[in-house]
Amino acid sequence: MRCVAKVAAVACALITAGVAADGHRHAGAHVHGAGHLNFAIEGRQVHIELETPGFDILGFESIRSDAQRRQLKDALLELEKDDLWSFAPAASCTLQSASASASGEHGEDHHGDADGHHHDKHEHDDHHGDGHHESAHMDIAATYVYECANIAGLNSISTRLFQRFANSEQLQVQGFTDAGQIAGQMNRERPEVRF
């Protein structure tokens, strides 16, 4: 679990730094087509965190049917594939762990909550209403850890996110490397950042 805790700490640092760098301009914004990619290089590892509006991945913002719940599940599995991110071949990077989840809309948990409230329809309706209200801001987050045999050869990261998810348009990128902090953007025309 030490590795997981370490990833959480890195992710937390990245999120904090991202908010600080952006001021609060994006804090309440829910912009379609725009996600955030944070990464940090530590030793031979690359920690990556992706955060994007649910609409960019799914094409809809709230889960209203079992079919949409399945689409969300499929999308999360797609996000966890090891070929979503590519690195300079010389770096010889391999995926160690990947995890994707949805927030705002309760995702799989929402379904369980609804089942638990069947005995009280009124309460269930209220819960559903609250869930719907929150789901307008459904976000999808994914974290990855890659290990690179030759970290010195790592000078670029590229993504297949835009190929796989038609509603994704761009990612604001922020990274921490041994050489310092970098900021950039990935988009459909240039799905890569170099450093």
Secondary structure, 3 states (H helix, E strand, C coil): CHHHHHHHHHHHHHHHHHHHHHCCCCCCCCCCCEEEEEEEEECCEEEEEEEEEHHHHHCCCCCCCHHHHHHHHHHHHHHCCCCCEEECHHHCEEEEEEEEEEECCCHHHHHHHHHHCCCCHHHHHHHHHHHHHHHCCCEEEEEEEEEECCHHHCCEEEECHHHHCCCCCEEEEEEEECCEEEEEEEECCCCEEEC
